Amino acid sequence: MNFAQHIEAYQKSHPLLVKRINGVDFRYTFSGKGGKTLVLLVGGLGLSIAYCNLVFVLEKKYQVITFDFPVVIRRMRNLLIVLSY
């Protein structure tokens, strides 16, 4: 499987869900099994798909949540403000 096919398979098996928090849409995935939940915070471009390989491995043992960094929020500080209300 090449990289493009791998990404396509991930997107099909891990569709982005949307949750609105304080007027900001958060796109996220929730997958996996297990008694513990891991939250993967993205950096760089802010796209959770960057963790697709890691999610495939971790979700065998853990529940995994990842989310895309909302494009309307430009700084991590502002993200924390939105989530704290």
PDB file with one MODEL, atoms N, CA, C and O in Angstrom:
MODEL        1
ATOM      1  N   MET A   1       0.857  -1.180   0.000  1.00  0.00           N
ATOM      2  CA  MET A   1       0.000   0.000   0.000  1.00  0.00           C
ATOM      3  C   MET A   1       0.901   1.239   0.000  1.00  0.00           C
ATOM      4  O   MET A   1       1.791   1.363   0.841  1.00  0.00           O
ATOM      5  N   ASN A   2       0.667   2.151  -0.941  1.00  0.00           N
ATOM      6  CA  ASN A   2       1.468   3.383  -0.961  1.00  0.00           C
ATOM      7  C   ASN A   2       0.879   4.401   0.019  1.00  0.00           C
ATOM      8  O   ASN A   2      -0.178   4.184   0.610  1.00  0.00           O
ATOM      9  N   PHE A   3       1.593   5.515   0.171  1.00  0.00           N
ATOM     10  CA  PHE A   3       1.201   6.514   1.170  1.00  0.00           C
ATOM     11  C   PHE A   3      -0.207   7.056   0.913  1.00  0.00           C
ATOM     12  O   PHE A   3      -0.999   7.186   1.847  1.00  0.00           O
ATOM     13  N   ALA A   4      -0.521   7.371  -0.339  1.00  0.00           N
ATOM     14  CA  ALA A   4      -1.838   7.921  -0.669  1.00  0.00           C
ATOM     15  C   ALA A   4      -2.944   6.919  -0.322  1.00  0.00           C
ATOM     16  O   ALA A   4      -3.996   7.311   0.184  1.00  0.00           O
ATOM     17  N   GLN A   5      -2.717   5.639  -0.588  1.00  0.00           N
ATOM     18  CA  GLN A   5      -3.704   4.613  -0.267  1.00  0.00           C
ATOM     19  C   GLN A   5      -3.849   4.456   1.253  1.00  0.00           C
ATOM     20  O   GLN A   5      -4.945   4.230   1.767  1.00  0.00           O
ATOM     21  N   HIS A   6      -2.738   4.580   1.944  1.00  0.00           N
ATOM     22  CA  HIS A   6      -2.753   4.484   3.406  1.00  0.00           C
ATOM     23  C   HIS A   6      -3.594   5.620   4.007  1.00  0.00           C
ATOM     24  O   HIS A   6      -4.412   5.388   4.897  1.00  0.00           O
ATOM     25  N   ILE A   7      -3.389   6.833   3.522  1.00  0.00           N
ATOM     26  CA  ILE A   7      -4.161   7.996   3.982  1.00  0.00           C
ATOM     27  C   ILE A   7      -5.644   7.810   3.666  1.00  0.00           C
ATOM     28  O   ILE A   7      -6.505   8.083   4.503  1.00  0.00           O
ATOM     29  N   GLU A   8      -5.932   7.346   2.456  1.00  0.00           N
ATOM     30  CA  GLU A   8      -7.324   7.134   2.054  1.00  0.00           C
ATOM     31  C   GLU A   8      -7.997   6.092   2.954  1.00  0.00           C
ATOM     32  O   GLU A   8      -9.145   6.276   3.358  1.00  0.00           O
ATOM     33  N   ALA A   9      -7.296   5.010   3.267  1.00  0.00           N
ATOM     34  CA  ALA A   9      -7.838   3.980   4.151  1.00  0.00           C
ATOM     35  C   ALA A   9      -8.098   4.554   5.541  1.00  0.00           C
ATOM     36  O   ALA A   9      -9.116   4.250   6.163  1.00  0.00           O
ATOM     37  N   TYR A  10      -7.179   5.383   6.022  1.00  0.00           N
ATOM     38  CA  TYR A  10      -7.352   6.000   7.342  1.00  0.00           C
ATOM     39  C   TYR A  10      -8.581   6.912   7.353  1.00  0.00           C
ATOM     40  O   TYR A  10      -9.384   6.869   8.285  1.00  0.00           O
ATOM     41  N   GLN A  11      -8.720   7.727   6.326  1.00  0.00           N
ATOM     42  CA  GLN A  11      -9.857   8.650   6.279  1.00  0.00           C
ATOM     43  C   GLN A  11     -11.183   7.906   6.212  1.00  0.00           C
ATOM     44  O   GLN A  11     -12.177   8.369   6.772  1.00  0.00           O
ATOM     45  N   LYS A  12     -11.213   6.773   5.542  1.00  0.00           N
ATOM     46  CA  LYS A  12     -12.455   5.987   5.465  1.00  0.00           C
ATOM     47  C   LYS A  12     -12.778   5.321   6.800  1.00  0.00           C
ATOM     48  O   LYS A  12     -13.940   5.252   7.201  1.00  0.00           O
ATOM     49  N   SER A  13     -11.754   4.836   7.479  1.00  0.00           N
ATOM     50  CA  SER A  13     -11.995   4.122   8.728  1.00  0.00           C
ATOM     51  C   SER A  13     -12.041   5.040   9.951  1.00  0.00           C
ATOM     52  O   SER A  13     -12.462   4.621  11.029  1.00  0.00           O
ATOM     53  N   HIS A  14     -11.609   6.289   9.782  1.00  0.00           N
ATOM     54  CA  HIS A  14     -11.583   7.249  10.889  1.00  0.00           C
ATOM     55  C   HIS A  14     -12.163   8.594  10.432  1.00  0.00           C
ATOM     56  O   HIS A  14     -11.441   9.588  10.350  1.00  0.00           O
ATOM     57  N   PRO A  15     -13.462   8.619  10.137  1.00  0.00           N
ATOM     58  CA  PRO A  15     -14.047   9.881   9.664  1.00  0.00           C
ATOM     59  C   PRO A  15     -13.969  10.956  10.747  1.00  0.00           C
ATOM     60  O   PRO A  15     -14.089  10.670  11.938  1.00  0.00           O
ATOM     61  N   LEU A  16     -13.766  12.179  10.310  1.00  0.00           N
ATOM     62  CA  LEU A  16     -13.730  13.299  11.251  1.00  0.00           C
ATOM     63  C   LEU A  16     -15.138  13.600  11.748  1.00  0.00           C
ATOM     64  O   LEU A  16     -16.067  13.757  10.956  1.00  0.00           O
ATOM     65  N   LEU A  17     -15.282  13.676  13.044  1.00  0.00           N
ATOM     66  CA  LEU A  17     -16.522  14.080  13.688  1.00  0.00           C
ATOM     67  C   LEU A  17     -16.383  15.552  14.042  1.00  0.00           C
ATOM     68  O   LEU A  17     -15.271  16.081  14.062  1.00  0.00           O
ATOM     69  N   VAL A  18     -17.488  16.214  14.320  1.00  0.00           N
ATOM     70  CA  VAL A  18     -17.443  17.642  14.641  1.00  0.00           C
ATOM     71  C   VAL A  18     -18.169  17.898  15.950  1.00  0.00           C
ATOM     72  O   VAL A  18     -19.283  17.422  16.168  1.00  0.00           O
ATOM     73  N   LYS A  19     -17.525  18.649  16.802  1.00  0.00           N
ATOM     74  CA  LYS A  19     -18.121  19.085  18.072  1.00  0.00           C
ATOM     75  C   LYS A  19     -17.911  20.585  18.186  1.00  0.00           C
ATOM     76  O   LYS A  19     -16.782  21.060  18.063  1.00  0.00           O
ATOM     77  N   ARG A  20     -18.983  21.343  18.420  1.00  0.00           N
ATOM     78  CA  ARG A  20     -18.894  22.790  18.578  1.00  0.00           C
ATOM     79  C   ARG A  20     -18.727  23.103  20.058  1.00  0.00           C
ATOM     80  O   ARG A  20     -19.553  22.713  20.884  1.00  0.00           O
ATOM     81  N   ILE A  21     -17.650  23.812  20.384  1.00  0.00           N
ATOM     82  CA  ILE A  21     -17.372  24.218  21.763  1.00  0.00           C
ATOM     83  C   ILE A  21     -17.171  25.722  21.774  1.00  0.00           C
ATOM     84  O   ILE A  21     -16.261  26.235  21.122  1.00  0.00           O
ATOM     85  N   ASN A  22     -18.012  26.428  22.507  1.00  0.00           N
ATOM     86  CA  ASN A  22     -17.936  27.886  22.607  1.00  0.00           C
ATOM     87  C   ASN A  22     -17.833  28.562  21.245  1.00  0.00           C
ATOM     88  O   ASN A  22     -17.040  29.484  21.052  1.00  0.00           O
ATOM     89  N   GLY A  23     -18.647  28.089  20.303  1.00  0.00           N
ATOM     90  CA  GLY A  23     -18.711  28.701  18.981  1.00  0.00           C
ATOM     91  C   GLY A  23     -17.612  28.284  18.025  1.00  0.00           C
ATOM     92  O   GLY A  23     -17.544  28.804  16.911  1.00  0.00           O
ATOM     93  N   VAL A  24     -16.752  27.363  18.425  1.00  0.00           N
ATOM     94  CA  VAL A  24     -15.651  26.908  17.568  1.00  0.00           C
ATOM     95  C   VAL A  24     -15.866  25.435  17.242  1.00  0.00           C
ATOM     96  O   VAL A  24     -16.081  24.618  18.137  1.00  0.00           O
ATOM     97  N   ASP A  25     -15.808  25.100  15.950  1.00  0.00           N
ATOM     98  CA  ASP A  25     -15.951  23.709  15.531  1.00  0.00           C
ATOM     99  C   ASP A  25     -14.627  22.974  15.676  1.00  0.00           C
ATOM    100  O   ASP A  25     -13.601  23.411  15.155  1.00  0.00           O
ATOM    101  N   PHE A  26     -14.661  21.850  16.391  1.00  0.00           N
ATOM    102  CA  PHE A  26     -13.503  20.983  16.546  1.00  0.00           C
ATOM    103  C   PHE A  26     -13.769  19.709  15.755  1.00  0.00           C
ATOM    104  O   PHE A  26     -14.762  19.019  15.986  1.00  0.00           O
ATOM    105  N   ARG A  27     -12.883  19.409  14.830  1.00  0.00           N
ATOM    106  CA  ARG A  27     -12.969  18.174  14.057  1.00  0.00           C
ATOM    107  C   ARG A  27     -12.042  17.161  14.719  1.00  0.00           C
ATOM    108  O   ARG A  27     -10.868  17.442  14.963  1.00  0.00           O
ATOM    109  N   TYR A  28     -12.582  15.984  15.003  1.00  0.00           N
ATOM    110  CA  TYR A  28     -11.810  15.019  15.784  1.00  0.00           C
ATOM    111  C   TYR A  28     -12.126  13.590  15.349  1.00  0.00           C
ATOM    112  O   TYR A  28     -13.106  13.339  14.648  1.00  0.00           O
ATOM    113  N   THR A  29     -11.279  12.666  15.779  1.00  0.00           N
ATOM    114  CA  THR A  29     -11.547  11.242  15.621  1.00  0.00           C
ATOM    115  C   THR A  29     -11.488  10.602  16.999  1.00  0.00           C
ATOM    116  O   THR A  29     -10.758  11.049  17.884  1.00  0.00           O
ATOM    117  N   PHE A  30     -12.266   9.556  17.156  1.00  0.00           N
ATOM    118  CA  PHE A  30     -12.263   8.775  18.395  1.00  0.00           C
ATOM    119  C   PHE A  30     -12.294   7.319  17.972  1.00  0.00           C
ATOM    120  O   PHE A  30     -13.224   6.881  17.296  1.00  0.00           O
ATOM    121  N   SER A  31     -11.277   6.570  18.370  1.00  0.00           N
ATOM    122  CA  SER A  31     -11.203   5.174  17.942  1.00  0.00           C
ATOM    123  C   SER A  31     -10.512   4.330  18.997  1.00  0.00           C
ATOM    124  O   SER A  31      -9.989   4.844  19.987  1.00  0.00           O
ATOM    125  N   GLY A  32     -10.520   3.037  18.767  1.00  0.00           N
ATOM    126  CA  GLY A  32      -9.754   2.137  19.602  1.00  0.00           C
ATOM    127  C   GLY A  32     -10.537   1.441  20.686  1.00  0.00           C
ATOM    128  O   GLY A  32     -11.741   1.632  20.860  1.00  0.00           O
ATOM    129  N   LYS A  33      -9.786   0.614  21.415  1.00  0.00           N
ATOM    130  CA  LYS A  33     -10.346  -0.203  22.481  1.00  0.00           C
ATOM    131  C   LYS A  33      -9.417  -0.106  23.683  1.00  0.00           C
ATOM    132  O   LYS A  33      -8.239   0.223  23.546  1.00  0.00           O
ATOM    133  N   GLY A  34      -9.942  -0.386  24.819  1.00  0.00           N
ATOM    134  CA  GLY A  34      -9.100  -0.389  26.005  1.00  0.00           C
ATOM    135  C   GLY A  34      -9.646   0.501  27.089  1.00  0.00           C
ATOM    136  O   GLY A  34     -10.536   1.318  26.856  1.00  0.00           O
ATOM    137  N   GLY A  35      -9.104   0.336  28.278  1.00  0.00           N
ATOM    138  CA  GLY A  35      -9.570   1.082  29.430  1.00  0.00           C
ATOM    139  C   GLY A  35      -8.947   2.457  29.578  1.00  0.00           C
ATOM    140  O   GLY A  35      -9.421   3.269  30.372  1.00  0.00           O
ATOM    141  N   LYS A  36      -7.909   2.726  28.836  1.00  0.00           N
ATOM    142  CA  LYS A  36      -7.245   4.024  28.918  1.00  0.00           C
ATOM    143  C   LYS A  36      -7.429   4.781  27.606  1.00  0.00           C
ATOM    144  O   LYS A  36      -7.473   4.192  26.526  1.00  0.00           O
ATOM    145  N   THR A  37      -7.536   6.110  27.732  1.00  0.00           N
ATOM    146  CA  THR A  37      -7.716   6.964  26.559  1.00  0.00           C
ATOM    147  C   THR A  37      -6.508   7.867  26.405  1.00  0.00           C
ATOM    148  O   THR A  37      -6.056   8.491  27.365  1.00  0.00           O
ATOM    149  N   LEU A  38      -5.993   7.930  25.192  1.00  0.00           N
ATOM    150  CA  LEU A  38      -4.888   8.821  24.856  1.00  0.00           C
ATOM    151  C   LEU A  38      -5.415   9.954  23.992  1.00  0.00           C
ATOM    152  O   LEU A  38      -6.203   9.720  23.075  1.00  0.00           O
ATOM    153  N   VAL A  39      -4.991  11.172  24.271  1.00  0.00           N
ATOM    154  CA  VAL A  39      -5.344  12.330  23.451  1.00  0.00           C
ATOM    155  C   VAL A  39      -4.066  12.793  22.773  1.00  0.00           C
ATOM    156  O   VAL A  39      -3.095  13.152  23.438  1.00  0.00           O
ATOM    157  N   LEU A  40      -4.072  12.782  21.441  1.00  0.00           N
ATOM    158  CA  LEU A  40      -2.909  13.208  20.676  1.00  0.00           C
ATOM    159  C   LEU A  40      -3.130  14.641  20.207  1.00  0.00           C
ATOM    160  O   LEU A  40      -4.074  14.923  19.468  1.00  0.00           O
ATOM    161  N   LEU A  41      -2.261  15.535  20.638  1.00  0.00           N
ATOM    162  CA  LEU A  41      -2.352  16.946  20.260  1.00  0.00           C
ATOM    163  C   LEU A  41      -1.399  17.200  19.096  1.00  0.00           C
ATOM    164  O   LEU A  41      -0.212  16.883  19.172  1.00  0.00           O
ATOM    165  N   VAL A  42      -1.925  17.767  18.035  1.00  0.00           N
ATOM    166  CA  VAL A  42      -1.110  17.986  16.840  1.00  0.00           C
ATOM    167  C   VAL A  42      -0.387  19.321  16.899  1.00  0.00           C
ATOM    168  O   VAL A  42      -0.822  20.252  17.578  1.00  0.00           O
ATOM    169  N   GLY A  43       0.687  19.395  16.201  1.00  0.00           N
ATOM    170  CA  GLY A  43       1.435  20.639  16.034  1.00  0.00           C
ATOM    171  C   GLY A  43       1.558  20.907  14.540  1.00  0.00           C
ATOM    172  O   GLY A  43       0.768  20.394  13.747  1.00  0.00           O
ATOM    173  N   GLY A  44       2.517  21.686  14.168  1.00  0.00           N
ATOM    174  CA  GLY A  44       2.767  21.936  12.743  1.00  0.00           C
ATOM    175  C   GLY A  44       1.560  22.500  12.039  1.00  0.00           C
ATOM    176  O   GLY A  44       1.073  23.573  12.395  1.00  0.00           O
ATOM    177  N   LEU A  45       1.073  21.788  11.044  1.00  0.00           N
ATOM    178  CA  LEU A  45      -0.083  22.244  10.272  1.00  0.00           C
ATOM    179  C   LEU A  45      -1.403  22.077  11.011  1.00  0.00           C
ATOM    180  O   LEU A  45      -2.433  22.594  10.578  1.00  0.00           O
ATOM    181  N   GLY A  46      -1.371  21.356  12.122  1.00  0.00           N
ATOM    182  CA  GLY A  46      -2.571  21.192  12.925  1.00  0.00           C
ATOM    183  C   GLY A  46      -3.553  20.161  12.408  1.00  0.00           C
ATOM    184  O   GLY A  46      -4.735  20.209  12.748  1.00  0.00           O
ATOM    185  N   LEU A  47      -3.086  19.234  11.595  1.00  0.00           N
ATOM    186  CA  LEU A  47      -3.968  18.218  11.023  1.00  0.00           C
ATOM    187  C   LEU A  47      -3.725  16.870  11.695  1.00  0.00           C
ATOM    188  O   LEU A  47      -2.604  16.361  11.701  1.00  0.00           O
ATOM    189  N   SER A  48      -4.770  16.309  12.251  1.00  0.00           N
ATOM    190  CA  SER A  48      -4.639  15.059  12.990  1.00  0.00           C
ATOM    191  C   SER A  48      -4.264  13.879  12.107  1.00  0.00           C
ATOM    192  O   SER A  48      -3.772  12.867  12.606  1.00  0.00           O
ATOM    193  N   ILE A  49      -4.485  13.991  10.826  1.00  0.00           N
ATOM    194  CA  ILE A  49      -4.132  12.900   9.919  1.00  0.00           C
ATOM    195  C   ILE A  49      -2.628  12.606   9.953  1.00  0.00           C
ATOM    196  O   ILE A  49      -2.193  11.528   9.549  1.00  0.00           O
ATOM    197  N   ALA A  50      -1.849  13.560  10.431  1.00  0.00           N
ATOM    198  CA  ALA A  50      -0.406  13.351  10.570  1.00  0.00           C
ATOM    199  C   ALA A  50      -0.104  12.186  11.499  1.00  0.00           C
ATOM    200  O   ALA A  50       0.977  11.601  11.425  1.00  0.00           O
ATOM    201  N   TYR A  51      -1.041  11.842  12.369  1.00  0.00           N
ATOM    202  CA  TYR A  51      -0.849  10.758  13.325  1.00  0.00           C
ATOM    203  C   TYR A  51      -1.444   9.432  12.847  1.00  0.00           C
ATOM    204  O   TYR A  51      -1.556   8.498  13.640  1.00  0.00           O
ATOM    205  N   CYS A  52      -1.825   9.327  11.587  1.00  0.00           N
ATOM    206  CA  CYS A  52      -2.543   8.124  11.147  1.00  0.00           C
ATOM    207  C   CYS A  52      -1.778   6.838  11.447  1.00  0.00           C
ATOM    208  O   CYS A  52      -2.375   5.874  11.926  1.00  0.00           O
ATOM    209  N   ASN A  53      -0.488   6.796  11.182  1.00  0.00           N
ATOM    210  CA  ASN A  53       0.282   5.574  11.464  1.00  0.00           C
ATOM    211  C   ASN A  53       0.295   5.266  12.956  1.00  0.00           C
ATOM    212  O   ASN A  53       0.151   4.110  13.355  1.00  0.00           O
ATOM    213  N   LEU A  54       0.463   6.283  13.768  1.00  0.00           N
ATOM    214  CA  LEU A  54       0.490   6.107  15.215  1.00  0.00           C
ATOM    215  C   LEU A  54      -0.868   5.653  15.738  1.00  0.00           C
ATOM    216  O   LEU A  54      -0.942   4.792  16.615  1.00  0.00           O
ATOM    217  N   VAL A  55      -1.926   6.222  15.211  1.00  0.00           N
ATOM    218  CA  VAL A  55      -3.278   5.847  15.641  1.00  0.00           C
ATOM    219  C   VAL A  55      -3.542   4.380  15.325  1.00  0.00           C
ATOM    220  O   VAL A  55      -4.085   3.658  16.161  1.00  0.00           O
ATOM    221  N   PHE A  56      -3.162   3.929  14.121  1.00  0.00           N
ATOM    222  CA  PHE A  56      -3.372   2.525  13.759  1.00  0.00           C
ATOM    223  C   PHE A  56      -2.721   1.584  14.781  1.00  0.00           C
ATOM    224  O   PHE A  56      -3.277   0.531  15.090  1.00  0.00           O
ATOM    225  N   VAL A  57      -1.566   1.950  15.297  1.00  0.00           N
ATOM    226  CA  VAL A  57      -0.857   1.115  16.270  1.00  0.00           C
ATOM    227  C   VAL A  57      -1.493   1.238  17.661  1.00  0.00           C
ATOM    228  O   VAL A  57      -1.768   0.230  18.314  1.00  0.00           O
ATOM    229  N   LEU A  58      -1.723   2.473  18.108  1.00  0.00           N
ATOM    230  CA  LEU A  58      -2.208   2.701  19.476  1.00  0.00           C
ATOM    231  C   LEU A  58      -3.629   2.212  19.706  1.00  0.00           C
ATOM    232  O   LEU A  58      -3.956   1.749  20.799  1.00  0.00           O
ATOM    233  N   GLU A  59      -4.483   2.310  18.678  1.00  0.00           N
ATOM    234  CA  GLU A  59      -5.893   1.972  18.880  1.00  0.00           C
ATOM    235  C   GLU A  59      -6.120   0.479  19.121  1.00  0.00           C
ATOM    236  O   GLU A  59      -7.225   0.076  19.483  1.00  0.00           O
ATOM    237  N   LYS A  60      -5.105  -0.331  18.927  1.00  0.00           N
ATOM    238  CA  LYS A  60      -5.232  -1.754  19.233  1.00  0.00           C
ATOM    239  C   LYS A  60      -5.284  -1.991  20.742  1.00  0.00           C
ATOM    240  O   LYS A  60      -5.822  -2.999  21.200  1.00  0.00           O
ATOM    241  N   LYS A  61      -4.725  -1.058  21.507  1.00  0.00           N
ATOM    242  CA  LYS A  61      -4.618  -1.229  22.952  1.00  0.00           C
ATOM    243  C   LYS A  61      -5.313  -0.113  23.755  1.00  0.00           C
ATOM    244  O   LYS A  61      -5.638  -0.298  24.928  1.00  0.00           O
ATOM    245  N   TYR A  62      -5.536   1.036  23.117  1.00  0.00           N
ATOM    246  CA  TYR A  62      -6.077   2.214  23.806  1.00  0.00           C
ATOM    247  C   TYR A  62      -7.207   2.831  22.994  1.00  0.00           C
ATOM    248  O   TYR A  62      -7.334   2.590  21.793  1.00  0.00           O
ATOM    249  N   GLN A  63      -8.020   3.626  23.668  1.00  0.00           N
ATOM    250  CA  GLN A  63      -8.920   4.524  22.959  1.00  0.00           C
ATOM    251  C   GLN A  63      -8.078   5.744  22.594  1.00  0.00           C
ATOM    252  O   GLN A  63      -7.282   6.212  23.408  1.00  0.00           O
ATOM    253  N   VAL A  64      -8.245   6.253  21.396  1.00  0.00           N
ATOM    254  CA  VAL A  64      -7.414   7.357  20.919  1.00  0.00           C
ATOM    255  C   VAL A  64      -8.303   8.489  20.406  1.00  0.00           C
ATOM    256  O   VAL A  64      -9.206   8.276  19.597  1.00  0.00           O
ATOM    257  N   ILE A  65      -8.024   9.691  20.894  1.00  0.00           N
ATOM    258  CA  ILE A  65      -8.704  10.892  20.408  1.00  0.00           C
ATOM    259  C   ILE A  65      -7.652  11.788  19.783  1.00  0.00           C
ATOM    260  O   ILE A  65      -6.611  12.048  20.385  1.00  0.00           O
ATOM    261  N   THR A  66      -7.923  12.259  18.575  1.00  0.00           N
ATOM    262  CA  THR A  66      -7.070  13.267  17.958  1.00  0.00           C
ATOM    263  C   THR A  66      -7.996  14.339  17.395  1.00  0.00           C
ATOM    264  O   THR A  66      -9.139  14.049  17.041  1.00  0.00           O
ATOM    265  N   PHE A  67      -7.517  15.550  17.312  1.00  0.00           N
ATOM    266  CA  PHE A  67      -8.349  16.585  16.680  1.00  0.00           C
ATOM    267  C   PHE A  67      -7.496  17.539  15.865  1.00  0.00           C
ATOM    268  O   PHE A  67      -6.321  17.773  16.148  1.00  0.00           O
ATOM    269  N   ASP A  68      -8.145  18.083  14.832  1.00  0.00           N
ATOM    270  CA  ASP A  68      -7.487  19.094  14.014  1.00  0.00           C
ATOM    271  C   ASP A  68      -7.500  20.412  14.774  1.00  0.00           C
ATOM    272  O   ASP A  68      -8.481  20.746  15.438  1.00  0.00           O
ATOM    273  N   PHE A  69      -6.420  21.147  14.676  1.00  0.00           N
ATOM    274  CA  PHE A  69      -6.344  22.465  15.288  1.00  0.00           C
ATOM    275  C   PHE A  69      -7.316  23.372  14.533  1.00  0.00           C
ATOM    276  O   PHE A  69      -7.176  23.527  13.320  1.00  0.00           O
ATOM    277  N   PRO A  70      -8.301  23.979  15.211  1.00  0.00           N
ATOM    278  CA  PRO A  70      -9.285  24.819  14.516  1.00  0.00           C
ATOM    279  C   PRO A  70      -8.607  25.981  13.777  1.00  0.00           C
ATOM    280  O   PRO A  70      -7.789  26.695  14.357  1.00  0.00           O
ATOM    281  N   VAL A  71      -8.946  26.165  12.504  1.00  0.00           N
ATOM    282  CA  VAL A  71      -8.284  27.188  11.696  1.00  0.00           C
ATOM    283  C   VAL A  71      -8.582  28.603  12.179  1.00  0.00           C
ATOM    284  O   VAL A  71      -7.821  29.524  11.884  1.00  0.00           O
ATOM    285  N   VAL A  72      -9.673  28.791  12.914  1.00  0.00           N
ATOM    286  CA  VAL A  72     -10.010  30.133  13.396  1.00  0.00           C
ATOM    287  C   VAL A  72      -9.185  30.533  14.608  1.00  0.00           C
ATOM    288  O   VAL A  72      -9.182  31.696  15.011  1.00  0.00           O
ATOM    289  N   ILE A  73      -8.489  29.571  15.184  1.00  0.00           N
ATOM    290  CA  ILE A  73      -7.646  29.855  16.346  1.00  0.00           C
ATOM    291  C   ILE A  73      -6.194  29.854  15.898  1.00  0.00           C
ATOM    292  O   ILE A  73      -5.708  28.871  15.338  1.00  0.00           O
ATOM    293  N   ARG A  74      -5.516  30.941  16.143  1.00  0.00           N
ATOM    294  CA  ARG A  74      -4.159  31.091  15.628  1.00  0.00           C
ATOM    295  C   ARG A  74      -3.064  30.795  16.663  1.00  0.00           C
ATOM    296  O   ARG A  74      -1.911  30.583  16.287  1.00  0.00           O
ATOM    297  N   ARG A  75      -3.400  30.778  17.934  1.00  0.00           N
ATOM    298  CA  ARG A  75      -2.391  30.554  18.979  1.00  0.00           C
ATOM    299  C   ARG A  75      -2.891  29.522  19.985  1.00  0.00           C
ATOM    300  O   ARG A  75      -4.087  29.437  20.266  1.00  0.00           O
ATOM    301  N   MET A  76      -1.966  28.748  20.515  1.00  0.00           N
ATOM    302  CA  MET A  76      -2.321  27.728  21.502  1.00  0.00           C
ATOM    303  C   MET A  76      -3.004  28.359  22.716  1.00  0.00           C
ATOM    304  O   MET A  76      -3.925  27.772  23.284  1.00  0.00           O
ATOM    305  N   ARG A  77      -2.565  29.529  23.108  1.00  0.00           N
ATOM    306  CA  ARG A  77      -3.172  30.228  24.237  1.00  0.00           C
ATOM    307  C   ARG A  77      -4.668  30.454  24.007  1.00  0.00           C
ATOM    308  O   ARG A  77      -5.476  30.270  24.917  1.00  0.00           O
ATOM    309  N   ASN A  78      -5.030  30.855  22.786  1.00  0.00           N
ATOM    310  CA  ASN A  78      -6.423  31.083  22.462  1.00  0.00           C
ATOM    311  C   ASN A  78      -7.221  29.785  22.481  1.00  0.00           C
ATOM    312  O   ASN A  78      -8.394  29.779  22.854  1.00  0.00           O
ATOM    313  N   LEU A  79      -6.592  28.694  22.083  1.00  0.00           N
ATOM    314  CA  LEU A  79      -7.250  27.391  22.143  1.00  0.00           C
ATOM    315  C   LEU A  79      -7.598  27.042  23.587  1.00  0.00           C
ATOM    316  O   LEU A  79      -8.695  26.562  23.870  1.00  0.00           O
ATOM    317  N   LEU A  80      -6.674  27.281  24.479  1.00  0.00           N
ATOM    318  CA  LEU A  80      -6.918  26.996  25.883  1.00  0.00           C
ATOM    319  C   LEU A  80      -8.031  27.866  26.442  1.00  0.00           C
ATOM    320  O   LEU A  80      -8.815  27.414  27.277  1.00  0.00           O
ATOM    321  N   ILE A  81      -8.106  29.111  25.988  1.00  0.00           N
ATOM    322  CA  ILE A  81      -9.183  29.995  26.436  1.00  0.00           C
ATOM    323  C   ILE A  81     -10.536  29.462  25.987  1.00  0.00           C
ATOM    324  O   ILE A  81     -11.481  29.442  26.776  1.00  0.00           O
ATOM    325  N   VAL A  82     -10.646  29.028  24.724  1.00  0.00           N
ATOM    326  CA  VAL A  82     -11.906  28.487  24.210  1.00  0.00           C
ATOM    327  C   VAL A  82     -12.313  27.260  25.000  1.00  0.00           C
ATOM    328  O   VAL A  82     -13.481  27.115  25.363  1.00  0.00           O
ATOM    329  N   LEU A  83     -11.372  26.380  25.269  1.00  0.00           N
ATOM    330  CA  LEU A  83     -11.688  25.125  25.953  1.00  0.00           C
ATOM    331  C   LEU A  83     -11.950  25.302  27.439  1.00  0.00           C
ATOM    332  O   LEU A  83     -12.538  24.420  28.065  1.00  0.00           O
ATOM    333  N   SER A  84     -11.532  26.415  28.017  1.00  0.00           N
ATOM    334  CA  SER A  84     -11.694  26.585  29.460  1.00  0.00           C
ATOM    335  C   SER A  84     -13.069  27.129  29.851  1.00  0.00           C
ATOM    336  O   SER A  84     -13.413  27.128  31.033  1.00  0.00           O
ATOM    337  N   TYR A  85     -13.847  27.586  28.895  1.00  0.00           N
ATOM    338  CA  TYR A  85     -15.172  28.136  29.234  1.00  0.00           C
ATOM    339  C   TYR A  85     -16.221  27.067  29.245  1.00  0.00           C
ATOM    340  O   TYR A  85     -17.389  27.352  29.509  1.00  0.00           O
TER     341      TYR A  85
ENDMDL
END
